[in-house]
Amino acid sequence: MTPPLPAVAPATAPNPHFARLGGEAAVARLVDAFYRAMDTLPEAAGIRAMHAPDLGHTRAVLTLYFTEWLGGPAGYSAQRGHPRLRMRHAPFSIGAAERDAWLACMRHALADVVGDDAELRDQLMQALFKTADWLRNTQGSSPP
């Protein structure tokens, strides 16, 4: 049986978050802030170690993915096809600690980029939590 698709696969219906966030430039800033947090937050050391030392390619892929997921141009699907997030993350041990570290980095990035729009920040964090939790493939110590 095929597992259900995550709630945050790239958008096929209009999604206002891309424009609300500020378009492609804002998505690029979000990804930069995310990886800056991953490089600096002590709790993110484990997930940072899962990545190559040079994050150039990874940044480009995440920027494409988030652009499309947020409702912008569908460059990710055009270049890489369906995200297949579980398959792409299967080689990595992802439990509650890794999920929470990833979300901490994203929380920092959203605070940097979204500013005072608490509603947008909360909407995005709720959706991102669903995907981050769905990607867990090992038992963790904290509940989903």
N, C-alpha and C positions, 0 to 999 in steps of 0.2 A: 504494500500500500504506500502511495506517495504521501509524504507529509504535507500539510496545508501550507500554502504560500504565506509569507509573513504579511502582516498588516501594512507594512511600509515598503512594498515593492515599488519600483518606479511608477509614477503616476500615469494612468491612462485617461483619467478624467481631469478636468481643469483643477489645478491646485494653486491657490492664491499665495502660498508661502514664499515662492520664488520672488515675486514682485515685492511682497511685503518685507522680505528680508533685505532687499536692495539689489537683486539681480546677480549677474555673474561675478562682479567685483566683490560683492558681499560674500558669496559662496567661497571664493578664493581666500578671502580674509578668514572665514570660518574654519576652513581646512588648515590654514597656516596657524591659527590660534589653537586648534585642536592638537596639532603635532608639536607645537611649542609647549603646551601643557603636558603632553606625553613625555617630552624630553626633560621636564622640570619637576613634575609632581612625584614625590617618593613612591606613592601608591601605584604609579603607572610603570615603574621599572620593569615589572614582569611582562606587561604587554608590549613595552618598547623593545624588549629583547626578542620578541617574536618577529620583529621587522628588520629589514636590511639596514645597515648603517646609513646608507644614502636613501633618503625618503623621497627622492625626486619622482620616481615612477609611481610610488604609492600615493603621493599627494595628487598627482595628475589623475589617477584612477578615481580616487575619492571625490575630487572636484567634479569630475564628469558624473559620477553616480549621484552626488547630492544635488547637482544642478537639475538633473532629470527628476529625481525623487521629489524635489521641492516644487516641480511644475515648470521648470525651464526647458530649454532645448534638449531633445532626446539623443544627445551625443553618446552617452554610455551604451545604450542599446544598439545604436548604429555601429559602434566600434567593437563592442564586446558581447553582444547578444543579451540574453536573459541574465540577470545578476547571479542566479544560483548561489546565493549567499552561504547557505549551509555547506554546499559542496566546496566552495572556495575556502571556507574556514575550517573544514574538517581536519586538515593536518595539524591544527593547533588545539591544545587542551584549553577549553573555555568553560570555566565554572563561574560561580557567583562572584568570586574575587576579581576575575578578569572582566566580567560584565560590569561590575561596579567601578573598576578602574577606568574602563572605556567611557562609561557614563560620567565619571568625574571630569575627565578631560573634555568631554563634550559640554558639560555644564560650564566649565571655565571658558570655553570657546564661545558659547552662546552669550555668556555675560559680556564678553569683549565686543561681540559683533551686534547683538540685538539691542543692547542698551536698555532703555526703560520700558520696552514693550513686554511686560511680564506675561501677558496673554499669549503672545507668539512663542516666547521662551517655554512656557508651560506646555503648550500644544506640541511643540517639537520634542521636548523631553519625554512626554508621554508616549509619543509615537516611536521615538528612538529606544525607549525602554523596552517596548514590545519586541522590537527586532533584536536588540542586544540580548534579551532574555531568551528569545527563540533560538539564538545561535549557540546557547550553552550545549555542550556535548559531554560534560562530566558533572558529577555531583558536586555541589558547592556547599559551603557552610551556612550561607544565609538564604532565607526563603525568597522565591521569586516575587 
